[in-house]
């Protein structure tokens, strides 16, 4: 299970050679705060892209099951526990970071704004003859980015006194004043270091999820999660434990089902031998609690189930697509 490619980039050289190209003025405000003139970008960023890893034929939860933790706040990128490698999901487009410089400010674009060297990677990869694709020909190919600096925090919560009465997430970012953006952006000194797992969920389906869609989502999540486990061991040694931070992946603009999508991630994390999965609920625990209940019902601790039977059992529950939130 080797990646399709592995490339290392010296952060300062990367940003100098491929400065972010920001079409939106508010994005430029964030970048100027995170990376003012003379800013030093430290470290080496390692990028890997992974072929789809076949799903196992059976799942045995009694052999391995991750710790699952629910956390209300959105990603805070806290220092990992000793002996752990933490990965934060990027709710990616198939064309990696393709909208980072635009007026959009959903989870993907927000993460790039706070980790500006990832904008430089967007240009460096094609220049090196590498496809920046998390999906190619309808096959998931997640991309992992290890060792990238998080240089700022952008507050997106509603705060009328600070000039963001509706918050800054999604379409509200573009309509905010530059002063409001400045007040909402905090430089991190010194920058923290993040590991990012970029993978795309299926988008904008209608009606009931098909057997093929359920298996595709499981395949995408399993490949990304297993790649994170393997890359953690490559970078930190075989004894390291892997923690993945995720949330309602594919449930915003893509309209995914907010019960099904978390449950499939729990199953994928079990298959992938992730040690800990932290699910950031954004204050909405009701759907993910139902997901956990469905997960427990499908996979009791002493059970073994064939993959096809598992997918059919999920399909039989009749999960249906939701609607895009417009962001």
N, C-alpha and C positions, 0 to 999 in steps of 0.2 A: 504494500500500500504506500507507494511513493507519489509525491505531487507531480503534476504535469510540468511544473517548473518551480525553481526556487531562485529568487534574486534578492541580493542585499544592496541597499542604497544608503550611502552616508547622508544623513538628514540635511546638513548644511549645503552640501553639493547639490542635492536634489532640489531644494527650494531655490537656490541661486540659479540653477540652470533652467528650471521649469517653474517660474513664479505663477501663483494662481491667477487665473483670468476671470475676473469678477465683473459681470455685466450689471449687476444690481448694486445700487449705491449703498444700501444698508449692509450688504455683504462686505463691501469695502470698509465700512465703519468697523465691523467686527474684526476684520483682518488687521486693520491698522492698530487696534487695541491688542490683539493677540501677538502680533509680530511687527512692532514699530521699527523704524529705521535703526539698523545696527543690531537687531535681535539675533541671538545665537541659537541655532537649532542643533540640538545635541543628539548623539547616538546613531545607531544603525537600524534601519527599518528592513525587516525581512518579509518578503511577499511570496506566498505560495498559492497555486491554483490546483484544485483537486478534481480528478475524474470521479464520476459517480461510483460510489462503493456499493456493490450489490447488497441488498437486505438479507440478513440471515433467514434460514428456512424456518426456524422456531425462535420463540422468545421464552426465556426462563427467568422469571423475576426473582426466584429464590436464589439464583446464582449471583445476581448483582442487581441492586436497585439504588438509584441516586437519592441523596437527601434533596427534598424539594422544599424550598422556602419562598413564601409569599412576602413581597415587600411593596408597600404602597407608593413610595416616591419613584419617580423615573430614575434613569441611570445616574448614579453619583460618582462612579469610577473610584471607589474607595481603595485604599492600599490592600492588596490581597493578603490573606492569611499566610503565615509562614508555611512554606512547603506546598503552596497552591499556585497555580497559574490561572488567572482570570481572563475570560474572553467576553466581550460585549458584542451582541448582535448588531449588525447593520441591516436594516430592513431595505435591502438593496433593489435597485433596478437591474435588469439583466446586463445593461451596459453600465459598468461600474462608475458611480459618482457622476453620471452624465449631466445632472441638473445642479451641480454644486454651486455654480456661479450665477444662477438665475434667481428670480424672486421667490422661488419655492422654499419652504422652510418646514418640511415634515421631518420625520426622524432621521432619514438618510442625510438630508442637507444640513440639519442641525449638527449632526455628529461630525461632518466634514468641517463645518465652520469652527467647531471647537478643537479639531485636530487638523490644522491647515496644511500640514505636509501631505495629507491624503489627497488634497486638491492637486498638488504637484505630481503625485503618483499617477493621477488620471492621465497626465500628459507624458510622463516618463515611460510608462509601460508600452504604449504603441510605438514610441520612438525606439524602444529596444526590440521591436518586432514581436511583442507579446500582446495577445488579445486580452483586453480587460473585461472579460465576459463572465458573469456568474451563471449564465444559461447559454448553451450553444446547441442549436438544432433541437430544441425542446429537451435537452438533457442538462440536468443541474451540474454546474462546475463551481462550487463555492470558492471564494478567495479569502485567504487569511493574511492579515497584516499585523505583524508583531513588532512591538517596540516603538510605537509612534507617540509623539508628545501631544498631550492635551494641554493647550496653552491658554484657554479661556473658558469661562462659563457664561452661557447666555440664559438669563432668566426668562421664562416664557409664561409665568403665572399672571393672571389678571391683576393689575395694580394701577388704578386710575391716577393716584398721586404721582406715579412715575411715568405717566403718559402712555400706559398700555392697558386701557380699560377692559379690553377683550383678550388680553394676553398677546403673545407673539407667535404662537404655534401656527403652522400652516399658512393660510392666506393672510392672516393678520400681520405677519412680519413685513410684507411689502408695503402695506398702507401706513405703517408706523413712521413717526418722524425720526430723523437722524438723532436728535437729542434723546428720544425715548430709547433708541438702540444703544446709545452710549451709556445711558443710566443702567441698562439691563445687562451690559457686558462687563465681566470682571476678569482681568488678567490673572492667570495662575503663576505665582512666583514661589519657587521654581516650578516649571511645568511638571505634571505627573506623566506617567507612562501607561499607555493602554495597548491591549491586544484586541483586534477587531476581526469578527467573523462576518463576512458579507455574503448573503444568500437571498435569492428572490423567491417570494411566495407566488403561487398562481394568482392571477388577477381577474376580478370582475366576471365571475361566473354567474349563472342564474339557475334557480330551481334547486333540485336535490344534487348533492355531491355524488359523482359516479364512483364506481370501484377504482377506475383508473386515476381519477383525481386524488382519491385518498391515498393510493399507493405512491403516487408521484410526490405528494407532500411528505409522506413518511420517508421516501428515498432522499429528498432534498435535505430534510432535517437530519436524518441519520448520517448522510455523507458529511455535512458541515460539522456536526457534533463529533463524529469519529475523527475527522481531520484535526479538530481542535485538540482532542486527546493525544493523537499521535504527534502533533507539532509541539505540544507542551512537553512531551517526553524527549523529543529531539532537542529542544532548546534548554531544558532544565533537568534532564535525567529521568530515568525510568520510574523513580519513586514519587515523582511530583503528582499531586492531585489536581484535577481539572474542574474548575468552576465556570459555568456559563451563565451569563446574565441575559435574560430575554424578556419578552412581553407579548403583547397582542400582535405578533408578527403577521402581516398580511391582512389585518382586520380594520385598517383605516381606509386609505384611498382605494385599496384593492377589494374591499367588501367581503373579507373572509368571515366565516362563522366564529364568534367569540367564545364558543364552547368547544367546538371541534379543533380549532387550530392550536390552542394550548394543550389539549389532550394528546394530539399527535406529537407534539414536542416532548411531552413526558415519556411517551412510548419510545421515541427516537433516542432520548437521553439514556433510557434503560438499555436499549440495544447497544448504544455506543460506549457504554461504561463510563459515562460522565459521573464524577464523584458528587457534584452538587450543582443543582439547577436553581438559580434565583430568578423568580418570576416577578417582574416589576409591573404592578397592576395599575398604576396611575390613579389609585383611589377606587377602582372598580374591581372588587373582589368577588362579586356575586357570580360572574360567568366562570372565572377560573376555579372557584370552589366546586361548581357543577362539573367542570372538566376533571378535577381531581377525583370526584366521586365516580365519574364514568371510567376513569383510568383504573381506580381500585376495583371496580366491578368487573372490568375486563381481565385484569391481571392480579389475581390474588397472590399472596407471597409463595404459596406452594404449587402454583399452576405452571403448566407448560402448554403452549398453544402454537399451532402451525401458523405461519404467516398468512396464508390464504384464508384460513378460518378467522383470523383476527380481523383482516380487512373486511371480510363479509359480515362479521358481527358489528363492526362500526357502520358499514353501509346500511345494515338493517335498521339502525336507529333513525335513519331518515334526516340527517343534518342537511340544512339548506343554506345557500349563500345569503349573505346580508347585502347591504347597500354601501356604496362608497360614501365616506364622510366629506368628500370634496377637497381634501387636502393632499 
